[in-house]
């Protein structure tokens, strides 16, 4: 069961954070951050990327203030990074994860 959570912002939008298995066949889990109008819309954005079995049950691992700042300052509003090296890795846009090598 993937861990995750959400945080409602003062303007009514939400930031959802989810720990999911890597969709690109890499080992380990990835931490995804999504900024959207509501939780359902955030999960739909992830499903549209090809992450079909994405659900948010509970609020066990909500986004930290640093994660909220990162996703709010990114134009796409959808970021990821490896979960195990969270202190050393930078956030990357979701399209970089799913990009196929040439």
C-alpha positions as CSV (number, residue, x, y, z in Angstrom):
1,X,0.0,0.0,0.0
2,X,1.6,3.3,-1.0
3,X,1.9,6.0,1.6
4,X,0.8,9.5,1.1
5,X,-1.2,12.5,2.2
6,X,-2.4,15.9,1.3
7,X,-2.4,19.5,2.5
8,X,-5.2,21.9,1.8
9,X,-3.9,25.4,0.9
10,X,-5.6,28.7,2.0
11,X,-6.8,29.3,-1.6
12,X,-8.7,26.0,-1.6
13,X,-6.3,24.0,-3.8
14,X,-4.4,21.0,-2.5
15,X,-1.0,19.5,-2.6
16,X,-1.0,15.7,-2.7
17,X,2.2,13.7,-1.9
18,X,2.4,9.9,-2.7
19,X,5.1,7.3,-2.4
20,X,4.7,4.9,-5.3
21,X,6.7,2.1,-6.9
22,X,8.8,3.4,-9.8
23,X,6.8,3.2,-13.1
24,X,10.0,3.2,-15.2
25,X,11.2,-0.2,-13.9
26,X,13.7,1.3,-11.5
27,X,14.1,-0.3,-8.0
28,X,12.6,1.4,-5.0
29,X,9.9,4.0,-4.6
30,X,9.4,7.5,-5.8
31,X,7.8,10.4,-4.0
32,X,5.3,12.3,-6.3
33,X,4.0,15.8,-5.5
34,X,0.9,17.1,-7.3
35,X,-0.7,20.5,-7.1
36,X,-4.4,20.6,-8.2
37,X,-7.8,22.1,-7.4
38,X,-8.8,19.1,-5.3
39,X,-7.6,15.6,-4.3
40,X,-9.6,13.8,-7.1
41,X,-8.1,16.1,-9.8
42,X,-4.6,15.4,-8.4
43,X,-5.0,11.7,-8.6
44,X,-6.4,12.0,-12.1
45,X,-3.3,13.9,-13.2
46,X,-1.2,11.0,-12.0
47,X,-3.4,8.4,-13.7
48,X,-3.2,10.4,-16.9
49,X,0.6,9.8,-16.8
50,X,0.1,6.1,-16.8
51,X,0.1,5.4,-13.1
52,X,-3.3,3.6,-13.1
53,X,-3.6,2.2,-9.6
54,X,-3.2,5.4,-7.7
55,X,-5.3,5.9,-4.6
56,X,-5.0,8.1,-1.5
57,X,-6.3,6.5,1.6
58,X,-5.7,8.5,4.8
59,X,-3.2,11.2,5.5
60,X,-0.2,9.3,6.9
61,X,2.5,11.1,5.0
62,X,1.4,14.6,4.1
63,X,3.7,16.9,2.2
64,X,6.3,18.8,4.2
65,X,6.5,22.7,3.9
66,X,9.6,22.3,1.7
67,X,7.7,19.9,-0.7
68,X,4.8,22.3,-0.9
69,X,7.1,25.2,-1.8
70,X,8.8,23.1,-4.5
71,X,5.6,22.0,-6.2
72,X,4.0,25.5,-6.0
73,X,7.1,27.1,-7.7
74,X,7.1,24.6,-10.6
75,X,5.1,25.5,-13.7
76,X,3.8,21.9,-14.2
77,X,2.8,21.4,-10.6
78,X,3.8,17.7,-10.8
79,X,7.2,16.6,-9.4
80,X,9.0,13.4,-8.3
81,X,12.2,12.2,-6.7
82,X,13.5,9.0,-5.3
83,X,12.1,8.4,-1.8
84,X,15.2,6.8,-0.2
85,X,17.7,9.6,-1.0
86,X,15.3,12.4,-0.3
87,X,18.0,14.7,1.2
88,X,20.4,14.5,-1.7
89,X,18.1,14.3,-4.8
90,X,16.5,17.3,-6.5
91,X,12.9,17.4,-7.6
92,X,12.3,16.6,-11.3
93,X,9.3,17.1,-13.5
94,X,7.1,14.1,-14.1
95,X,7.7,14.2,-17.9
96,X,11.4,13.5,-17.3
97,X,10.6,10.2,-15.5
98,X,8.4,8.9,-18.3
99,X,10.7,10.1,-21.2
100,X,12.0,7.2,-23.3
101,X,15.7,7.1,-24.1
102,X,16.5,7.8,-27.8
